[in-house]
Amino acid sequence: MNMAAEGTGPAVPVEISVTTIDVKLADLLAQPYAIDVHESRSSARRWPARSPAATWGTAAGDTLAIGIKEVKGSGFSGVAVLQAAADKTTVTLYMAHGLSGAMQDGMATPVS
């Protein structure tokens, strides 16, 4: 299968981070939470992005995917995938620079 479309340019590199937290996924879904993403706590160079501080919705089985929005002009956005792991939750972040602009550039004009 050819995944490249003519004139689309190079692929966007994606950074991946995996963290396991000591909280059940069901407990995270019971209250509004936000995911706040930074390059690192000690880095002077920060790429902020976050999920809305609102109810995330319903998990599909033991997995929930949440969109992470760009904030403060960082250019970074992505997806967080939360997966139940007994009494813990594994959070996998897929973050990339320029996704918002790439999506807007490729969007079709709405039909009224």
C-alpha positions, 0 to 999 in steps of 0.5 A, a space after each residue: 500500500 502506498 501511504 504517500 500522497 503526491 505533494 504532501 511533503 515529509 512525514 512528521 516525526 513523533 516523540 513517544 513517552 511512556 509512564 505508569 502512574 499509581 492511579 486506577 484508570 477508573 479513578 481518573 475517569 471519575 473526576 475531571 483531570 488534565 494532562 500537562 506535557 512539557 519536555 522536562 521539568 528541569 529543561 529551560 526549553 519547554 514545549 507545553 501542551 495539554 488536554 482540557 481539564 474536563 471529563 475525558 469521556 468513556 474508555 473503550 474497554 481498558 483503553 482511553 485516547 485523549 487529544 492533547 492541544 497545543 498551548 502558548 504557541 509551542 507548536 506541539 500537540 498529540 494524543 495520550 493513550 491511557 491503559 488500565 494496568 491492574 491498580 495503575 494506569 500506563 500513559 503513552 504520549 504521542 507528541 509532534 511539532 506542527 500537527 495543528 498546522 498540518 491538519 489545517 493545511 490539509 483540511 477540505 473547505 466545509 460545504 454549506 
